[in-house]
Amino acid sequence: MKCPRCVQRIHRAAPACPHCGFAIGDADHMFGDSEVKLRRLTDAAGVFRRNQRDILEDAMDRVQTAFPQIFVSIYTDTFGETGNLRQFGFWLLNRGVFEDVPVDRPNEAGVLIVIDPESKSASMSFGYLLEPFFDERDTFECLSRAHSHWLEGRYADGALRCLRQLEKLLRKRSRQVRRDPDKYEQRVSKPVAVEDLVKKIRGGNRRDEHTPGKASEEVER
């Protein structure tokens, strides 16, 4: 994983970043140390109309139906000077209790998109169980598809394009894992949950042939 503050690579089991000293306690100090109850689509900034929320939730459901081992969340808010989006995404995937996510989909298998309409910036964070399958180029590509729409204030359009690119990426990665599972298993340090995830993604999205940690990597656009 990469440190949310200095973006240097660190081991996910490290209690703090050896480069800058950042730890979950620092994020707690900025954002609070209590669990936060929320839904997958939480529009605290109020940028989505009701019909747009329905469209986005359908797109999120489509990803989760195709890949039932993960979940996707979108969170909007205005942050001002209170914090960095990378650090907030890391914190929310650690402290968030997603009320509409099944208990068999832990936060460690979550993908979180955070949008700040005031600064017109966004970040994507993913749980450490997905670390073997994503890198910065992948998350940057997802956010890049949405960037021009967000600059124009078209937040729903941008989020939808981000989700579509994420779905394409997951389908591509599923095929790659099936073709060369050893390549991805070698990236995994052996907790049972991660081994199970490798097997699920390898067997993975069979339907794509027929039908159209907590927090880890983050990329901010």
C-alpha positions in Angstrom: 0.0 0.0 0.0 1.0 3.7 -0.2 0.9 6.1 2.6 -2.0 8.5 2.2 0.1 11.5 3.3 3.6 11.1 1.6 2.5 8.5 -1.0 5.5 6.3 -0.3 5.1 2.6 -0.5 4.8 0.9 2.9 3.8 -2.5 4.2 0.1 -2.7 5.0 0.8 -4.2 8.4 3.0 -1.2 9.4 1.5 0.7 12.4 2.7 4.0 10.9 4.5 5.2 7.8 8.3 4.8 8.2 8.8 7.8 5.9 6.5 10.5 7.4 5.1 8.8 10.5 1.4 9.0 9.3 -0.9 6.6 11.1 -4.7 6.1 11.4 -4.5 8.2 14.6 -3.6 11.2 12.5 -6.6 10.7 10.3 -8.8 10.2 13.4 -7.5 13.5 14.7 -8.7 15.2 11.5 -11.9 13.4 10.9 -12.9 11.7 14.2 -12.2 8.4 15.8 -15.8 6.9 15.8 -17.3 4.6 13.3 -19.4 6.4 10.6 -22.6 5.0 9.4 -23.4 5.7 5.8 -24.7 4.3 2.6 -22.8 3.3 -0.5 -24.0 6.5 -2.2 -23.7 9.3 0.3 -24.1 12.7 -1.3 -23.3 15.0 1.6 -22.5 17.8 -0.9 -26.0 17.6 -2.5 -24.7 17.5 -6.1 -26.9 14.6 -7.4 -30.6 14.8 -8.2 -32.8 11.9 -7.3 -32.9 10.4 -10.8 -29.2 10.7 -11.0 -28.8 8.9 -7.7 -30.9 6.1 -9.1 -28.8 5.8 -12.2 -25.6 5.8 -10.2 -26.9 3.1 -7.8 -27.9 1.0 -10.7 -24.4 1.3 -12.1 -22.9 0.4 -8.7 -25.3 -2.6 -8.5 -24.1 -3.8 -11.9 -20.5 -3.8 -10.8 -21.3 -5.6 -7.6 -23.5 -8.2 -9.3 -20.7 -9.0 -11.7 -18.1 -9.0 -8.9 -19.9 -10.1 -5.7 -16.7 -10.2 -3.7 -16.3 -6.4 -3.7 -18.4 -3.3 -3.2 -18.3 0.3 -4.6 -19.1 3.5 -2.8 -19.3 7.1 -3.8 -19.0 9.9 -1.2 -19.4 13.7 -1.9 -18.7 16.5 0.5 -16.9 19.9 0.7 -13.7 19.6 2.7 -12.2 23.1 2.6 -9.0 23.1 4.5 -9.9 20.3 6.8 -8.1 17.5 5.1 -6.6 15.8 2.1 -8.9 13.6 0.0 -6.4 10.7 0.0 -6.3 10.8 3.8 -10.1 11.1 4.1 -10.6 8.1 1.7 -8.2 6.0 3.8 -9.9 7.0 7.0 -13.5 6.4 5.7 -12.6 2.9 4.4 -11.3 2.2 7.9 -14.1 3.8 9.9 -17.1 3.5 7.6 -20.0 1.2 8.4 -21.8 0.8 5.1 -25.4 0.0 6.0 -26.5 -1.2 2.6 -23.4 -3.5 2.0 -23.7 -7.2 2.9 -21.6 -8.3 5.8 -19.7 -10.7 3.6 -18.2 -7.8 1.7 -15.7 -6.2 4.1 -14.3 -2.7 3.8 -11.0 -4.3 2.8 -12.7 -5.3 -0.4 -14.2 -1.8 -1.0 -13.6 0.7 -3.7 -14.3 4.3 -2.6 -14.7 7.4 -4.8 -14.6 10.7 -3.0 -15.6 13.9 -4.8 -15.2 17.4 -3.5 -17.3 19.7 -5.7 -15.9 22.9 -4.1 -12.3 22.2 -5.1 -13.3 20.1 -8.1 -11.1 17.3 -7.0 -11.6 13.6 -6.4 -9.8 10.5 -5.2 -10.2 6.8 -5.5 -9.2 4.5 -2.6 -9.4 0.7 -2.4 -9.1 -1.9 0.3 -6.0 -3.9 0.7 -7.6 -7.1 -0.5 -7.7 -5.5 -3.9 -4.1 -4.3 -3.8 -2.8 -7.2 -6.0 -5.2 -6.2 -8.8 -4.9 -2.4 -8.9 -2.2 0.1 -9.4 -2.0 3.9 -9.7 -2.4 3.7 -13.5 -5.7 1.9 -13.1 -7.2 4.3 -10.6 -5.9 7.3 -12.5 -7.5 6.1 -15.7 -10.9 5.7 -13.9 -10.7 9.3 -12.5 -9.4 10.7 -15.8 -12.6 9.5 -17.5 -14.6 11.7 -15.2 -12.3 14.7 -14.8 -13.6 16.9 -17.6 -17.2 16.3 -16.5 -16.4 17.2 -12.9 -14.6 20.4 -14.0 -17.9 21.4 -15.7 -20.0 20.6 -12.6 -21.5 17.5 -14.2 -20.9 15.3 -11.2 -23.3 12.5 -12.0 -22.0 12.2 -15.6 -18.4 12.0 -14.3 -19.2 9.5 -11.6 -21.0 7.3 -14.1 -18.1 7.3 -16.5 -15.7 6.5 -13.6 -17.9 3.5 -12.7 -18.0 2.3 -16.2 -14.3 2.4 -16.5 -13.9 0.6 -13.2 -16.2 -2.1 -14.5 -14.2 -2.5 -17.7 -11.0 -2.6 -15.6 -12.4 -5.4 -13.4 -13.5 -7.4 -16.4 -10.1 -7.1 -17.9 -8.3 -8.0 -14.7 -10.6 -11.0 -14.3 -9.5 -12.3 -17.7 -5.9 -11.7 -16.9 -6.1 -13.5 -13.6 -7.6 -16.6 -15.3 -4.9 -16.6 -17.9 -2.0 -16.2 -15.4 -3.1 -16.7 -11.8 0.4 -17.2 -10.6 1.3 -13.7 -11.5 -1.3 -12.3 -9.1 -0.9 -14.9 -6.4 2.8 -14.0 -6.1 1.8 -10.5 -5.2 -0.3 -11.7 -2.3 1.1 -12.3 1.1 -1.1 -15.2 2.2 -3.9 -14.3 4.5 -6.8 -16.6 3.9 -9.2 -13.9 2.9 -6.8 -12.7 0.1 -6.3 -16.2 -1.2 -10.1 -16.6 -1.3 -10.3 -13.4 -3.2 -7.7 -14.5 -5.8 -9.7 -17.7 -6.4 -12.9 -15.8 -6.8 -11.5 -13.3 -9.2 -9.7 -16.1 -11.1 -13.0 -18.0 -11.5 -14.3 -14.6 -11.5 -16.7 -12.8 -13.7 -17.7 -15.8 -15.9 -20.7 -13.7 -16.9 -18.5 -11.3 -18.8 -18.3 -13.9 -21.6 -22.0 -13.8 -22.0 -23.4 -10.5 -20.7 -22.5 -7.1 -21.4 -7.6 -2.6 4.2 -8.9 -1.5 4.7 -7.7 1.4 2.6 -4.7 0.9 0.3 -3.9 2.6 -3.0 -5.2 6.1 -3.6 -4.9 8.4 -6.6 -6.1 12.0 -6.4 -7.1 13.8 -9.5 
